[in-house]
Protein backbone atom coordinates (compact mmCIF):
# COMPACT_ATOMS: atom_id res chain seq x y z
CA UNK A 1 0.00 0.00 0.00
CA UNK A 2 1.20 3.45 -0.92
CA UNK A 3 2.06 5.97 1.78
CA UNK A 4 -0.42 8.68 0.98
CA UNK A 5 0.31 12.39 1.21
CA UNK A 6 -2.85 13.81 2.69
CA UNK A 7 -4.01 17.39 3.16
CA UNK A 8 -6.69 17.65 5.85
CA UNK A 9 -8.66 20.90 5.80
CA UNK A 10 -10.68 21.12 9.01
CA UNK A 11 -11.32 23.98 11.41
CA UNK A 12 -12.27 21.85 14.42
CA UNK A 13 -9.26 20.90 16.51
CA UNK A 14 -10.82 17.73 17.93
CA UNK A 15 -11.71 16.56 14.42
CA UNK A 16 -8.06 16.99 13.42
CA UNK A 17 -6.99 15.09 16.56
CA UNK A 18 -9.40 12.30 15.67
CA UNK A 19 -7.82 11.94 12.24
CA UNK A 20 -4.23 11.87 13.49
CA UNK A 21 -5.20 9.38 16.16
CA UNK A 22 -6.62 6.98 13.58
CA UNK A 23 -3.41 7.23 11.55
CA UNK A 24 -1.25 6.65 14.60
CA UNK A 25 -3.27 3.78 16.16
CA UNK A 26 -3.31 1.92 12.85
CA UNK A 27 0.31 2.61 12.01
CA UNK A 28 -0.51 4.25 8.72
CA UNK A 29 2.62 5.90 7.42
CA UNK A 30 0.80 8.79 5.80
CA UNK A 31 2.33 12.21 5.40
CA UNK A 32 -0.22 14.61 6.80
CA UNK A 33 -0.56 18.37 6.26
CA UNK A 34 -3.22 20.23 8.19
CA UNK A 35 -5.05 23.46 7.36
CA UNK A 36 -7.76 25.07 9.46
CA UNK A 37 -9.56 26.71 6.53
CA UNK A 38 -9.51 27.06 2.74
CA UNK A 39 -7.18 30.06 2.76
CA UNK A 40 -4.52 28.21 4.71
CA UNK A 41 -4.90 25.23 2.39
CA UNK A 42 -4.36 27.42 -0.68
CA UNK A 43 -1.16 28.73 0.88
CA UNK A 44 0.10 25.22 1.56
CA UNK A 45 -0.71 24.16 -2.01
CA UNK A 46 1.39 27.02 -3.42
CA UNK A 47 4.42 24.97 -2.35
CA UNK A 48 4.70 22.33 -5.09
CA UNK A 49 6.61 19.95 -2.87
CA UNK A 50 3.51 19.74 -0.71
CA UNK A 51 1.06 18.74 -3.45
CA UNK A 52 -0.97 15.96 -1.80
CA UNK A 53 -2.28 12.67 -3.18
CA UNK A 54 -5.57 13.24 -1.45
CA UNK A 55 -7.47 16.15 0.07
CA UNK A 56 -9.93 15.69 2.93
CA UNK A 57 -12.20 18.70 3.11
CA UNK A 58 -14.66 19.98 5.70
CA UNK A 59 -17.47 22.15 4.30
CA UNK A 60 -18.39 24.49 7.09
CA UNK A 61 -15.31 26.58 7.89
CA UNK A 62 -14.52 30.23 8.56
CA UNK A 63 -12.83 32.48 5.97
CA UNK A 64 -12.77 30.30 2.86
CA UNK A 65 -15.33 27.51 3.19
CA UNK A 66 -15.22 24.08 1.59
CA UNK A 67 -17.18 24.87 -1.56
CA UNK A 68 -15.12 28.01 -2.20
CA UNK A 69 -11.91 26.04 -1.77
CA UNK A 70 -13.20 23.33 -4.10
CA UNK A 71 -13.96 25.91 -6.79
CA UNK A 72 -10.50 27.43 -6.56
CA UNK A 73 -8.86 23.99 -6.63
CA UNK A 74 -10.77 22.89 -9.73
CA UNK A 75 -9.75 26.05 -11.59
CA UNK A 76 -6.08 25.27 -10.97
CA UNK A 77 -4.75 23.13 -13.84
CA UNK A 78 -1.91 21.80 -11.66
CA UNK A 79 -4.17 20.61 -8.88
CA UNK A 80 -7.55 19.83 -10.38
CA UNK A 81 -6.92 16.05 -10.52
CA UNK A 82 -6.19 15.72 -6.82
CA UNK A 83 -9.10 13.68 -5.45
CA UNK A 84 -11.13 15.53 -2.86
CA UNK A 85 -13.17 13.69 -0.24
CA UNK A 86 -15.67 15.71 1.73
CA UNK A 87 -15.92 15.20 5.49
CA UNK A 88 -19.10 16.92 6.56
CA UNK A 89 -21.79 16.99 9.21
CA UNK A 90 -24.47 17.57 6.62
CA UNK A 91 -26.13 14.82 4.64
CA UNK A 92 -28.37 17.43 3.11
CA UNK A 93 -29.17 16.61 -0.53
CA UNK A 94 -28.48 20.19 -1.61
CA UNK A 95 -24.98 20.15 -0.09
CA UNK A 96 -24.14 16.80 -1.64
CA UNK A 97 -25.33 17.90 -5.06
CA UNK A 98 -23.30 21.10 -4.95
CA UNK A 99 -20.16 19.16 -4.09
CA UNK A 100 -20.63 16.54 -6.78
CA UNK A 101 -21.31 19.27 -9.30
CA UNK A 102 -17.97 20.90 -8.46
CA UNK A 103 -16.29 17.51 -8.76
CA UNK A 104 -15.46 15.39 -5.75
CA UNK A 105 -14.13 11.86 -5.33
CA UNK A 106 -16.17 11.01 -2.24
CA UNK A 107 -18.41 12.30 0.50
CA UNK A 108 -18.28 11.03 4.07
CA UNK A 109 -20.74 12.14 6.73
CA UNK A 110 -19.01 12.48 10.10
CA UNK A 111 -20.64 9.93 12.36
CA UNK A 112 -21.45 10.65 15.99
CA UNK A 113 -19.55 7.70 17.37
CA UNK A 114 -15.78 7.66 17.31
CA UNK A 115 -15.73 3.90 16.54
CA UNK A 116 -17.83 4.51 13.41
CA UNK A 117 -15.46 7.30 12.45
CA UNK A 118 -12.47 4.96 12.78
CA UNK A 119 -14.16 2.45 10.47
CA UNK A 120 -14.82 5.07 7.82
CA UNK A 121 -11.33 6.58 7.88
CA UNK A 122 -9.64 3.17 7.80
CA UNK A 123 -11.67 2.19 4.76
CA UNK A 124 -10.81 5.49 3.12
CA UNK A 125 -7.04 5.19 3.67
CA UNK A 126 -6.97 1.55 2.56
CA UNK A 127 -8.96 2.28 -0.57
CA UNK A 128 -7.04 5.34 -1.72
CA UNK A 129 -3.73 3.72 -0.78
CA UNK A 130 -4.49 1.09 -3.41
CA UNK A 131 -5.65 3.55 -6.08
CA UNK A 132 -3.70 4.72 -9.07
CA UNK A 133 -3.22 8.45 -8.82
CA UNK A 134 -1.91 10.88 -11.37
CA UNK A 135 0.20 13.95 -10.90
CA UNK A 136 0.37 16.72 -13.48
CA UNK B 1 -120.52 74.31 -90.44
CA UNK B 2 -120.62 77.33 -88.03
CA UNK B 3 -123.48 75.90 -86.13
CA UNK B 4 -122.93 73.44 -83.32
CA UNK B 5 -125.28 70.65 -83.16
CA UNK B 6 -126.99 70.55 -79.78
CA UNK B 7 -126.91 66.77 -79.46
CA UNK B 8 -123.15 66.67 -79.95
CA UNK B 9 -122.81 69.25 -77.24
CA UNK B 10 -125.09 67.30 -75.08
CA UNK B 11 -122.95 64.14 -75.47
CA UNK B 12 -119.73 66.02 -74.85
CA UNK B 13 -121.16 67.46 -71.70
CA UNK B 14 -122.23 64.04 -70.54
CA UNK B 15 -118.75 62.57 -71.20
CA UNK B 16 -117.17 65.38 -69.28
CA UNK B 17 -119.49 64.80 -66.37
CA UNK B 18 -118.71 61.12 -66.32
CA UNK B 19 -114.93 61.77 -66.45
CA UNK B 20 -115.17 64.25 -63.58
CA UNK B 21 -117.17 61.82 -61.53
CA UNK B 22 -114.57 59.16 -62.18
CA UNK B 23 -111.77 61.57 -61.21
CA UNK B 24 -113.64 62.52 -58.06
CA UNK B 25 -113.94 58.86 -57.19
CA UNK B 26 -110.21 58.27 -57.67
CA UNK B 27 -109.45 61.37 -55.63
CA UNK B 28 -111.69 60.23 -52.89
CA UNK B 29 -109.98 56.81 -52.83
CA UNK B 30 -106.54 58.39 -52.74
CA UNK B 31 -107.58 60.74 -49.96
CA UNK B 32 -108.87 57.80 -47.97
CA UNK B 33 -105.62 55.93 -48.52
CA UNK B 34 -103.67 59.00 -47.52
CA UNK B 35 -105.74 59.37 -44.43
CA UNK B 36 -105.14 55.76 -43.54
CA UNK B 37 -101.41 56.08 -44.08
CA UNK B 38 -101.38 59.25 -41.98
CA UNK B 39 -103.24 57.42 -39.27
CA UNK B 40 -100.76 54.53 -39.37
CA UNK B 41 -97.85 56.93 -39.28
CA UNK B 42 -99.34 58.60 -36.29
CA UNK B 43 -99.60 55.34 -34.39
CA UNK B 44 -96.08 54.31 -35.33
CA UNK B 45 -94.83 57.73 -34.29
CA UNK B 46 -96.60 57.44 -31.00
CA UNK B 47 -95.09 54.00 -30.51
CA UNK B 48 -91.65 55.30 -31.40
CA UNK B 49 -92.03 58.19 -29.03
CA UNK B 50 -92.96 55.90 -26.22
CA UNK B 51 -90.01 53.62 -27.02
CA UNK B 52 -87.69 56.62 -27.05
CA UNK B 53 -89.10 57.88 -23.79
CA UNK B 54 -88.69 54.44 -22.32
CA UNK B 55 -85.09 54.14 -23.54
CA UNK B 56 -84.27 57.63 -22.33
CA UNK B 57 -85.61 56.92 -18.93
CA UNK B 58 -83.81 53.58 -18.86
CA UNK B 59 -80.58 55.35 -19.77
CA UNK B 60 -81.26 58.03 -17.21
CA UNK B 61 -81.88 55.33 -14.63
CA UNK B 62 -78.66 53.55 -15.54
CA UNK B 63 -76.80 56.82 -15.43
CA UNK B 64 -78.02 57.41 -11.90
CA UNK B 65 -77.96 53.88 -10.60
CA UNK B 66 -74.57 52.88 -11.96
CA UNK B 67 -72.39 51.95 -8.99
CA UNK B 68 -69.34 52.87 -11.02
CA UNK B 69 -68.64 56.46 -11.90
CA UNK B 70 -69.78 57.58 -15.34
CA UNK B 71 -68.22 60.56 -17.11
CA UNK B 72 -69.30 62.09 -20.41
CA UNK B 73 -66.99 64.57 -22.03
CA UNK B 74 -66.42 66.52 -25.19
CA UNK B 75 -63.60 65.49 -27.51
CA UNK B 76 -61.46 68.31 -26.09
CA UNK B 77 -61.83 66.81 -22.62
CA UNK B 78 -64.39 69.24 -21.20
CA UNK B 79 -66.62 67.28 -18.86
CA UNK B 80 -70.28 67.42 -19.84
CA UNK B 81 -71.88 65.12 -17.33
CA UNK B 82 -71.08 63.02 -14.30
CA UNK B 83 -73.32 60.63 -12.44
CA UNK B 84 -73.58 60.70 -8.66
CA UNK B 85 -70.86 58.09 -8.22
CA UNK B 86 -68.50 60.15 -10.37
CA UNK B 87 -69.31 63.35 -8.47
CA UNK B 88 -68.62 61.58 -5.23
CA UNK B 89 -65.38 60.00 -6.49
CA UNK B 90 -63.85 63.13 -7.97
CA UNK B 91 -65.49 65.72 -5.72
CA UNK B 92 -66.54 67.95 -8.63
CA UNK B 93 -69.97 68.78 -10.04
CA UNK B 94 -69.68 69.78 -13.71
CA UNK B 95 -73.09 71.50 -13.47
CA UNK B 96 -71.62 74.10 -11.15
CA UNK B 97 -68.04 74.37 -12.36
CA UNK B 98 -66.16 74.10 -15.61
CA UNK B 99 -63.95 71.05 -15.58
CA UNK B 100 -61.53 69.48 -18.02
CA UNK B 101 -60.46 65.83 -17.74
CA UNK B 102 -56.79 66.88 -17.62
CA UNK B 103 -57.20 68.20 -14.09
CA UNK B 104 -58.38 64.75 -12.99
CA UNK B 105 -55.24 62.99 -14.20
CA UNK B 106 -52.19 62.54 -12.00
CA UNK B 107 -49.37 64.51 -13.61
CA UNK B 108 -47.04 61.49 -13.80
CA UNK B 109 -49.70 59.61 -15.75
CA UNK B 110 -50.42 62.35 -18.31
CA UNK B 111 -48.45 60.70 -21.12
CA UNK B 112 -50.09 57.38 -20.58
CA UNK B 113 -53.50 59.08 -20.44
CA UNK B 114 -52.87 60.93 -23.70
CA UNK B 115 -51.86 57.73 -25.48
CA UNK B 116 -54.94 55.98 -24.21
CA UNK B 117 -57.13 58.89 -25.29
CA UNK B 118 -55.61 58.74 -28.75
CA UNK B 119 -56.40 55.04 -28.87
CA UNK B 120 -59.94 55.86 -27.85
CA UNK B 121 -60.41 58.34 -30.71
CA UNK B 122 -58.85 56.10 -33.38
CA UNK B 123 -60.17 52.71 -32.24
CA UNK B 124 -63.45 53.94 -30.85
CA UNK B 125 -62.86 52.44 -27.40
CA UNK B 126 -60.30 51.39 -24.83
CA UNK B 127 -60.47 48.89 -22.00
CA UNK B 128 -58.61 48.28 -18.76
CA UNK B 129 -56.92 51.63 -18.50
CA UNK B 130 -55.49 51.82 -14.98
CA UNK B 131 -53.95 55.01 -13.66
CA UNK B 132 -54.03 57.50 -10.83
CA UNK B 133 -56.73 60.12 -10.66
CA UNK B 134 -56.61 63.31 -8.63
CA UNK B 135 -59.73 64.39 -6.76
CA UNK B 136 -60.82 67.93 -5.94
CA UNK B 137 -59.30 67.77 -2.45
CA UNK B 138 -55.99 66.53 -3.98
CA UNK B 139 -56.52 62.94 -2.97
CA UNK B 140 -55.05 60.29 -5.25
CA UNK B 141 -57.17 57.31 -6.27
CA UNK B 142 -56.22 54.41 -8.48
CA UNK B 143 -58.92 53.99 -11.10
CA UNK B 144 -59.81 51.48 -13.76
CA UNK B 145 -61.50 52.95 -16.85
CA UNK B 146 -63.28 51.47 -19.85
CA UNK B 147 -64.05 54.17 -22.42
CA UNK B 148 -65.82 54.54 -25.74
CA UNK B 149 -66.66 57.37 -28.18
CA UNK B 150 -70.07 58.67 -29.18
CA UNK B 151 -70.60 59.49 -32.85
CA UNK B 152 -73.27 61.52 -34.65
CA UNK B 153 -75.19 60.33 -37.71
CA UNK B 154 -72.35 61.37 -40.00
CA UNK B 155 -70.02 59.14 -38.06
CA UNK B 156 -68.23 62.13 -36.53
CA UNK B 157 -66.91 61.70 -32.99
CA UNK B 158 -68.79 64.17 -30.86
CA UNK B 159 -68.11 62.95 -27.33
CA UNK B 160 -66.42 60.33 -25.19
CA UNK B 161 -67.79 58.43 -22.25
CA UNK B 162 -66.03 56.41 -19.58
CA UNK B 163 -66.97 54.02 -16.81
CA UNK B 164 -64.58 54.68 -13.93
CA UNK B 165 -64.05 52.25 -11.08
CA UNK B 166 -62.13 53.17 -7.95
CA UNK B 167 -59.77 50.23 -7.34
CA UNK B 168 -57.53 51.94 -4.80
CA UNK B 169 -58.43 49.72 -1.85
CA UNK B 170 -58.38 46.63 -4.05
CA UNK B 171 -54.85 47.47 -5.21
CA UNK B 172 -53.75 48.34 -1.70
CA UNK B 173 -55.13 45.07 -0.34
CA UNK B 174 -53.34 43.21 -3.13
CA UNK B 175 -50.07 44.95 -2.32
CA UNK B 176 -50.49 44.26 1.37
CA UNK B 177 -51.14 40.60 0.64
CA UNK B 178 -48.05 40.33 -1.53
CA UNK B 179 -45.94 42.02 1.08
CA UNK B 180 -47.23 39.71 3.81
CA UNK B 181 -46.54 36.71 1.63
CA UNK B 182 -43.00 37.90 0.96
CA UNK B 183 -42.41 38.43 4.67
CA UNK B 184 -43.81 35.03 5.47
CA UNK B 185 -41.61 33.36 2.89
CA UNK B 186 -38.62 35.22 4.24
CA UNK B 187 -39.20 34.28 7.86
CA UNK B 188 -39.97 30.70 6.88
CA UNK B 189 -36.67 30.53 5.12
CA UNK B 190 -34.85 32.12 8.03
CA UNK B 191 -36.44 29.70 10.45
CA UNK B 192 -35.43 26.80 8.26
CA UNK B 193 -31.87 28.03 7.87
CA UNK B 194 -31.79 28.58 11.60
CA UNK B 195 -32.90 25.02 12.31
CA UNK B 196 -30.26 23.71 9.93
CA UNK B 197 -27.39 25.80 11.20
CA UNK B 198 -28.23 25.21 14.84
CA UNK B 199 -28.65 21.49 14.30
CA UNK B 200 -25.31 21.11 12.57
CA UNK B 201 -23.53 23.36 15.01
CA UNK B 202 -24.99 21.38 17.89
CA UNK B 203 -23.97 18.06 16.43
CA UNK B 204 -20.34 18.99 16.13
CA UNK B 205 -19.57 19.32 19.87
CA UNK B 206 -21.45 16.09 20.50
CA UNK B 207 -19.09 14.31 18.12
CA UNK B 208 -16.12 15.81 19.93
CA UNK B 209 -17.49 14.74 23.29
CA UNK B 210 -18.04 11.23 22.02
CA UNK B 211 -14.46 11.06 20.72
CA UNK B 212 -12.90 12.44 23.89
CA UNK B 213 -14.83 10.10 26.17
CA UNK B 214 -14.04 7.13 23.94
CA UNK B 215 -10.33 8.03 24.06
CA UNK B 216 -10.48 8.36 27.81
CA UNK B 217 -11.96 4.89 28.01
CA UNK B 218 -9.38 3.49 25.56
CA UNK B 219 -6.34 5.17 27.09
CA UNK B 220 -7.16 4.56 30.75
CA UNK B 221 -8.87 1.20 30.42
CA UNK B 222 -6.58 -0.44 32.98
CA UNK B 223 -6.86 2.41 35.46
CA UNK B 224 -10.66 2.85 35.43
CA UNK B 225 -12.85 0.67 37.61
CA UNK B 226 -16.19 -0.77 36.56
CA UNK B 227 -18.16 2.12 38.05
CA UNK B 228 -16.19 4.72 36.10
CA UNK B 229 -16.60 2.73 32.89
CA UNK B 230 -20.35 2.53 33.48
CA UNK B 231 -20.57 6.27 34.02
CA UNK B 232 -18.73 6.92 30.80
CA UNK B 233 -21.02 4.55 28.96
CA UNK B 234 -24.14 6.33 30.20
CA UNK B 235 -22.52 9.61 29.28
CA UNK B 236 -22.06 8.25 25.76
CA UNK B 237 -25.71 7.14 25.73
CA UNK B 238 -26.89 10.61 26.68
CA UNK B 239 -24.81 12.09 23.93
CA UNK B 240 -26.30 9.66 21.45
CA UNK B 241 -29.81 10.50 22.63
CA UNK B 242 -29.15 14.19 22.15
CA UNK B 243 -27.84 13.52 18.66
CA UNK B 244 -31.09 11.70 17.80
CA UNK B 245 -33.10 14.64 19.07
CA UNK B 246 -31.18 17.01 16.85
CA UNK B 247 -31.82 14.71 13.87
CA UNK B 248 -35.48 14.83 14.80
CA UNK B 249 -35.59 18.62 14.87
CA UNK B 250 -33.79 18.66 11.57
CA UNK B 251 -36.26 16.37 9.84
CA UNK B 252 -39.25 18.06 11.48
CA UNK B 253 -38.12 21.41 10.14
CA UNK B 254 -37.21 19.95 6.75
CA UNK B 255 -40.75 18.75 6.03
CA UNK B 256 -41.87 22.36 6.04
CA UNK B 257 -39.47 23.16 3.29
CA UNK B 258 -40.90 24.13 -0.02
CA UNK B 259 -42.32 21.02 -1.51
CA UNK B 260 -40.42 19.56 -4.38
CA UNK B 261 -42.35 19.22 -7.56
CA UNK B 262 -45.17 16.73 -7.09
CA UNK B 263 -44.38 13.37 -8.53
CA UNK B 264 -46.09 10.00 -8.73
CA UNK B 265 -45.13 7.95 -5.71
CA UNK B 266 -45.82 4.24 -5.55
CA UNK B 267 -46.50 3.51 -1.89
CA UNK B 268 -45.88 -0.24 -2.41
CA UNK B 269 -42.32 0.61 -3.33
CA UNK B 270 -41.97 3.10 -0.49
CA UNK B 271 -43.05 0.50 2.08
CA UNK B 272 -40.95 -2.32 0.63
CA UNK B 273 -37.91 0.00 0.55
CA UNK B 274 -38.48 0.82 4.21
CA UNK B 275 -38.78 -2.85 5.14
CA UNK B 276 -35.46 -3.54 3.42
CA UNK B 277 -33.78 -0.57 5.03
CA UNK B 278 -34.70 -0.91 8.68
CA UNK B 279 -33.76 -3.71 11.00
CA UNK B 280 -36.60 -6.20 11.48
CA UNK B 281 -36.05 -9.03 13.98
CA UNK B 282 -36.85 -12.52 12.70
CA UNK B 283 -39.63 -12.84 15.23
CA UNK B 284 -41.44 -9.85 13.74
CA UNK B 285 -43.64 -10.06 10.66
CA UNK B 286 -45.04 -7.23 8.58
CA UNK B 287 -48.11 -8.21 6.52
CA UNK B 288 -49.32 -6.00 3.70
CA UNK B 289 -52.92 -7.05 2.98
CA UNK B 290 -53.86 -4.69 0.16
CA UNK B 291 -52.28 -3.15 -2.90
CA UNK B 292 -51.20 0.32 -1.87
CA UNK B 293 -52.05 3.19 -4.20
CA UNK B 294 -49.88 5.43 -6.31
CA UNK B 295 -50.19 8.94 -4.91
CA UNK B 296 -48.93 12.37 -5.90
CA UNK B 297 -46.46 14.22 -3.68
CA UNK B 298 -42.96 14.22 -2.27
CA UNK B 299 -41.42 10.76 -2.04
CA UNK B 300 -39.29 11.65 0.97
CA UNK B 301 -42.31 12.73 3.00
CA UNK B 302 -44.25 9.53 2.33
CA UNK B 303 -41.20 7.59 3.35
CA UNK B 304 -40.94 9.54 6.62
CA UNK B 305 -44.65 8.99 7.24
CA UNK B 306 -44.59 5.20 6.90
CA UNK B 307 -41.17 4.71 8.38
CA UNK B 308 -42.06 6.48 11.60
CA UNK B 309 -45.10 4.28 12.22
CA UNK B 310 -43.47 1.04 11.08
CA UNK B 311 -40.29 1.50 13.07
CA UNK B 312 -42.25 2.46 16.19
CA UNK B 313 -44.27 -0.75 15.85
CA UNK B 314 -41.10 -2.81 15.62
CA UNK B 315 -39.06 -0.92 18.22
CA UNK B 316 -41.62 -1.08 21.00
CA UNK B 317 -43.04 -4.54 20.35
CA UNK B 318 -42.94 -6.73 23.44
CA UNK B 319 -44.55 -9.95 22.17
CA UNK B 320 -42.84 -13.22 21.31
CA UNK B 321 -44.15 -12.93 17.77
CA UNK B 322 -44.55 -9.33 16.74
CA UNK B 323 -47.03 -8.48 13.99
CA UNK B 324 -47.81 -5.38 11.98
CA UNK B 325 -50.80 -5.51 9.60
CA UNK B 326 -50.96 -2.85 6.89
CA UNK B 327 -54.28 -2.32 5.13
CA UNK B 328 -55.60 0.24 2.71
CA UNK B 329 -58.99 1.08 1.24
CA UNK B 330 -60.65 3.80 -0.78
CA UNK B 331 -63.24 5.97 0.95
CA UNK B 332 -64.74 8.69 -1.21
CA UNK B 333 -62.02 11.14 -2.11
CA UNK B 334 -59.55 9.62 0.34
CA UNK B 335 -57.25 6.66 0.81
CA UNK B 336 -57.54 5.20 4.28
CA UNK B 337 -54.57 3.35 5.73
CA UNK B 338 -54.49 1.28 8.89
CA UNK B 339 -51.31 0.02 10.50
CA UNK B 340 -52.13 -2.30 13.38
CA UNK B 341 -49.52 -3.86 15.65
CA UNK B 342 -49.74 -6.25 18.60
CA UNK B 343 -47.37 -4.27 20.80
CA UNK B 344 -47.79 -2.91 24.34
CA UNK B 345 -50.43 -0.36 23.32
CA UNK B 346 -50.67 3.28 24.27
CA UNK B 347 -52.67 4.35 27.37
CA UNK B 348 -55.73 6.37 26.39
CA UNK B 349 -54.49 9.42 28.27
CA UNK B 350 -51.67 9.79 25.76
CA UNK B 351 -53.66 9.32 22.56
CA UNK B 352 -53.90 13.01 21.88
CA UNK B 353 -50.50 13.89 23.27
CA UNK B 354 -48.39 11.53 21.19
CA UNK B 355 -48.88 13.65 18.08
CA UNK B 356 -47.46 16.73 19.76
CA UNK B 357 -43.77 17.44 19.34
CA UNK B 358 -41.45 16.18 22.13
CA UNK B 359 -44.28 14.18 23.73
CA UNK B 360 -43.83 10.48 24.15
CA UNK B 361 -45.88 7.78 25.78
CA UNK B 362 -42.80 5.64 26.14
CA UNK B 363 -39.92 5.74 28.49
CA UNK B 364 -37.82 8.72 27.50
CA UNK B 365 -34.62 6.78 26.91
CA UNK B 366 -35.97 5.06 23.80
CA UNK B 367 -37.84 7.89 22.15
CA UNK B 368 -37.33 11.50 21.20
CA UNK B 369 -41.03 12.35 20.87
CA UNK B 370 -40.66 13.72 17.39
CA UNK B 371 -41.62 10.83 15.08
CA UNK B 372 -45.39 10.94 15.46
CA UNK B 373 -45.50 14.72 15.28
CA UNK B 374 -43.86 14.34 11.89
CA UNK B 375 -46.51 11.76 10.95
CA UNK B 376 -49.28 14.19 11.84
CA UNK B 377 -47.63 17.06 10.04
CA UNK B 378 -47.25 15.09 6.82
CA UNK B 379 -50.76 13.60 6.91
CA UNK B 380 -52.25 17.07 7.42
CA UNK B 381 -50.10 18.39 4.64
CA UNK B 382 -51.75 15.93 2.24
CA UNK B 383 -55.26 16.85 3.37
CA UNK B 384 -55.75 13.89 5.70
CA UNK B 385 -56.29 13.10 9.37
CA UNK B 386 -54.54 10.69 11.68
CA UNK B 387 -55.92 8.95 14.73
CA UNK B 388 -54.86 6.21 17.05
CA UNK B 389 -56.82 3.50 18.78
CA UNK B 390 -55.21 1.20 21.23
CA UNK B 391 -55.85 -1.37 23.88
CA UNK B 392 -53.15 -1.76 26.50
CA UNK B 393 -51.10 -4.94 26.10
CA UNK B 394 -53.05 -5.87 22.96
CA UNK B 395 -51.71 -3.43 20.41
CA UNK B 396 -52.03 -0.12 18.67
CA UNK B 397 -53.74 0.83 15.41
CA UNK B 398 -52.83 3.95 13.55
CA UNK B 399 -55.42 5.07 11.03
CA UNK B 400 -54.72 7.88 8.63
CA UNK B 401 -56.16 9.25 5.45
CA UNK B 402 -54.56 10.90 2.44
CA UNK B 403 -56.59 13.00 0.07
CA UNK B 404 -56.69 11.65 -3.45
CA UNK B 405 -55.31 14.11 -5.95
CA UNK B 406 -56.40 14.44 -9.53
CA UNK B 407 -53.77 13.13 -11.86
Interface residues (C-beta under 8 A of the other chain):
Chain A: X12 X14 X15 X17 X18 X21 X60 X89 X90 X92 X110 X111 X112 X113 X114 X115 X117
Chain B: X196 X200 X203 X204 X206 X207 X208 X210 X211 X212 X214 X215 X236 X239 X240 X243
